[in-house]
Amino acid sequence: MKKWINSGSPWIWLTGGAVSLSLVAVIGLLVLIGWRGLVYFWPHTIYQWQLDENGQQSVLIGELNDSEPVPTARLEASGRQFPEGTPEVLERYLVKTGNREFVPLDFRWVLETDIQGRETPKDLAVIERTTNGNFYGTVTQLLEQGQVVAGDLHSQLEARLARVQDLNDRTRDLQKGAIGAINYQLEKLRLKERRLELDHALTEAAKQELAQARQALNDEYHLHEKELFDLRAQAERDTLVVKDMRGVEVQIPMAQVLDVAWPNDMSLLQKIGHWFHQIGKFVSDDPREANTEGGVFPAIFGTVFMVLLMTVIVTPLGVVAAVYLHEYAGKNALTKIIRIAVINLAGVPSIVYGVFGLGFFVYVLGGASTSCSTPRPCRAPPSVHPG
Amino acid sequence: MSTQTPNLTMSGSARRRIKDKLASVGVTTGGILVLVALLLIFFYLLYVVKPVFESAKVEPVSQFSLSLSGEPVLLGMDDQQDIGYRFSRQGGMDFFSIKPQSGYPVGQVILHQQLDEAVTSVSITASATPMVVFGLDNGTARVVQPGFLITYPNDKRTTQAVVKSPLGDEPLVLDEQGRAITGLAFEAKSDKRLFAVQTVDDQLALVAQEGEENFLSGEVEWQTNHYSMPAMNGHIDQLLLTPDLRYLLVRGGNLLSVYNISDLSNIKLRSAIEVNEPGAQVTGISLLSGASSIMVTNDNGVISQWFEVVRNGQREFTRIRDFQAEGSVRLLAAEHSRKGFVTLSGDHQLGLFHATGETRLLSQSLGDVAVTSLALAPRNNGLLVERQGGFDYYRVKNHHPEVTWSALWSKVWYEGYPEPQFVWQSTSASDDFEGKFSLVPLAFGTLKAAAYAMLFAVPIALAGAIFAGYFMSAGMRKVVKPTVEIMAALPTVILGFLAGLWLAPFIEQHLPGVALCLILLPLSMLAAAFAWHQMPRRIKERVPDGWQALILVPVVLLVGYGCFAFSPLLEDWFFNGNARGFITHDLGIRFDQRNALIVGIAMGFAVIPTIFSIAEDAVFSVPKHLTQGSLALGATPWQTLSRVVILTASPGIFSAVMMGLGRAVGETMIVLMATGNTPVMDFSIFEGLRTLSANIAVEMPESEVGSSHYRILFLAAFVLFIFTFIFNSVAEFVRQRLRDKYSSM
């Protein structure tokens, strides 16, 4: 033992331990981030609980989100009563119930002792909507103009969902494309008028010309508007009837439905497919409902765009500096100083760059460039408002 | 690095030579641009910070002769400093032009009014638009206010001077017996007005008007009540009411009596203090903006500041600090909405001070003619001086009086604080608020966060680097090194997010597990090493040297998992199921969920790859002939490592630690999200902190451009820049030296 210690081997092992600790930390961190992030997209089982809260029977439908142990004493202190022989610690479950418009909160805590039974009916569906988040329930009927649609529910639903999504896409294209173009033209006309006014060249003839152009654009707009309303009316044709956990049949317009899935009825392969489908949607969709639902595509776009722009601006400078240091620089003090400057540019905290960028580029250069170059009267730089 | 071009004769064409020359110039410029970029940041930060430390300036703009009758009691200007006004003790009210922009020739009287009654006393309220109360010889008083009506006919600003009567045109009856009013003080709030009235025989009384809004008409109805004051001993020289109507200050000679008048039916003498400087006589008292501080002026030039301080549960008026003016102080005018003031002392000596900053910003003679009165502009950027025969108008440049080097880095006694302290508190909801800009708590927080991070990172990173650089097989090193370096590529915002939202609650719930980990992890590694040592030789021989790290991975995982799995049990056994409660209640240590421990771990993670990578390079590039020589002479691998390798690589290791420190000091997102951002000064590992970088990130978006706050945030960035500049430069310098040394070995 003493010889072993004298050989220094334990210390070598300790340094080895540091490496293994670092490895565990790095890989653990990546696994943790991946696990926490990706598990969100997995199609979770939808449970149907039979609840008995002090004699009140009810049904609860939702996903199991979390669970935690609670000391019984704490629950008793908050006014709950338990029979003799209740264990000291009870389990409490957090259930995501969805159906935001019918419940005060779309998450709910349920106590272990209140649960009478739990099932996973295969026909429970999760319906993704454009407003009010997910809806959980059993799809009972499909209505077309208020009439029940016959035939296989699943295949009918799939076909009609595709139709509605196509209509919604066309609506959006119309709004962003044709109507957006008209708005852009109108804004250009307004600016033109303003420029003429500032140049004191706004004659009656010019006014008339502008009014004519405006009229033409407005006429075109009304045509598109009619088409838009027509598309919207078509999208409102179908309605989904869903029985929720209260046993009430709720009508959901198909135009609001983004996706319908039956996670309890999926095989593992289907679940994996659905998982990839959800991740794809997250990466490619716009956010909805104040960033609480939907995807992150704009953020990804912003990140990539910023990085590209930065690369284009900075790469020539960086490469030239590297070429200089390697090929041209003599072995003198200036080279040493430039090397130290390079290291410092890399080491200066990003917040200092942020402060510099805000002050120099936004307030100094930005203020100077916007103050007089627009066809409006000179004004204070737009950036004097902090933010 | 540079390659010397062989000195051959250029046989090519002139065009080739020109091209070569151009390329050379271009590339050299590019190289030098790097230096320029760094210098640009440096000088721009300095340029923004510089005005904070510029000294105050008072520059004469214009002079004009104008003789007005009576003894001046109030001098003032409108916001644009176009029109001045002067109210006299005799009831004269004059408005006159200061600048041609007023529409009148400079020095011309625009408006003159004179009270008909005999004025026996005057009082002026402490506000940027003051009210003047004239006490009359028949027991009544008139309240007037200088006012300016601004209109824009033909897009041109015109200001018209008026004398307003904010309390109605009728004289107010203050003494029902109709005696002459010899002393007066007045202050008003939106629902209460208060007069302190001194009548001929040094008797004091209070007259209060309390307003109540009529629900039907919306008009305020005022009800007047008279209250008697406790009997006074001696003569009364000066009366002063605080604008919050809580205190009445009565000065008789050097004795200042403070009455609590918040409850008018129960007026109490709070304190009576001799406020004079020993050997000197008090010349007057006045209130600073915010009305918490009383400034006492003496005839030897000493000005002392007093405010209430809580001592032994009692609020006491305490002498806080002194200022020195030249000559007897005749007049003190407080700055509006700042804690500065100007004094007039001697015959014509101007003093400009800042109370909290404890600084005399300026002392200057205003010509050689006796000055009778002076006034600051409402925005504190102009000064109007009345001298014999005329007026002088000055421009005042005093943008950041509260910021001095000592206020930033030493303890300051703020109003209402029990003692001088380091405080960072830049904004609040109230207008009267005084910004408290001490960089010490922030610099302390920065160093504390960096220290805990280094405490966590340095042992792991250096030990790991030594193992990876010296013992590890080449093939394994190729895999391990990039894996650890991946962490440097991980955006710190992710680390901060995880630390704040996942790690902080996790550690709070598993405190005993963390402690257990700290003890058991090294012990278990040693135990595993010993177990390995005892293994039969044939198993050991199958595993190549330098694989210890892999063998230990399952040990680390198992022990780590065990520690945290056991944590609730330990908590039940030793801490009654609540380790956090034990720390706060039994040990009496404050515990924040987001504390230095979390930052230490999270930022430690961020720093480990930096230190690991550079230190590993240094260890790995120790020349092999040194280590092999040592081994050949019979030294064990550990002896070789500790006596030869580490010694040779020590400059590189030092530079690695410096680089890590530089990164830890400047790190923003982790500390922003994982510390709670409270600017407290405490070494405790369980308390939060606020760093310079996080402070900039938090406050920059809400700071007003060009304000002291904005410039101090730039100063914080500059300090950060200097911190990291020093660490990085030293590290790089050492590395360059080391590289030269290795290449010569």
Interface residues (C-beta under 8 A of the other chain):
Chain A: M1 W4 S7 G8 S9 P10 W11 I12 W13 L14 T15 G16 G17 A18 V19 S20 L21 S22 L23 V24 A25 V26 I27 L29 L30 L32 I33 R36 P316 L317 V320 A321 V323 Y324 L325 H326 E327 Y328 A329 G330 K331 T335 K336 I337 I338 R339 I340 A341 V342 I343 N344 L345 A346 G347 V348 P349 S350 I351 V352 Y353 G354 V355 F356 L358 G359 F360 Y363 S383 V384 P386 G387
Chain B: M1 S2 T3 S24 G26 V27 T28 T29 G30 G31 I32 L33 V34 L35 A37 L38 L40 I41 Y44 L45 V48 P459 I460 A461 L462 A463 G464 I466 F467 A468 F471 M472 V480 T483 V484 I486 M487 L490 I494 L495 L498 W502 L521 P522 M525 L526 A528 A529 F530 W532 H533 Q548 A549 L550 I551 L552 V553 V555 V556 L557 G560 F605 I608 F612 T636 P637 W638 Q639 L641 S642 M659 G662 R663 V665 G666 E667 T668 S693 I696 A697 M700 P701 E702 S703 E704 V705 L713 F714 A717 L720 F721 T724 F725 F727 N728 S729 A731 E732 F733 Q736
